[in-house]
Amino acid sequence: MTKTQLLYNVAQIVIPWSTLLFMRKQDIKRYSFAGFVIVAFEIINHIIGYKRNWWSFYGKKKSFFTNELPFSIGAYMPLSMWLLKHYFGDFKKFMLANAVSDGTFAFVIIRILKKIKVIKLNMSYPMFFVYLYFKAPLLYAVQYIVEKKKLFVG
């Protein structure tokens, strides 16, 4: 693993998770189950992407734990919780906010990561956007079920 990749891996975990310090405990409790579900689903997707070479990481060793896993446990859960906190209850706004965040990552951030030699996509940018965005309705559905079944007690 290159020094750049190591720094990126640490930053992509620490920075998003530290934003939860600004979320109320009640909201963390309310949205964490859906966040965990989306992370588990994302890990499965990353395992599939790893095996199918949908992307490649710069550096010497191909390793799921040092390459894909930090992406899975980094921003997905905190970002999912923030999006649910601000947009749950309005599906259209939720999907739009997800499109903006996923689009920013798929079309802007991934290009920056390629420039600084962290990751290279082996699929088109629009396809990568679809790969990211198709999980948004699942996240909303899980939170909807949590709310309907009153699984959250806050």
Order of alpha helices (4+ residues) and beta strands (2+ residues): alpha-alpha-beta-alpha-alpha-alpha-alpha-beta-alpha-alpha
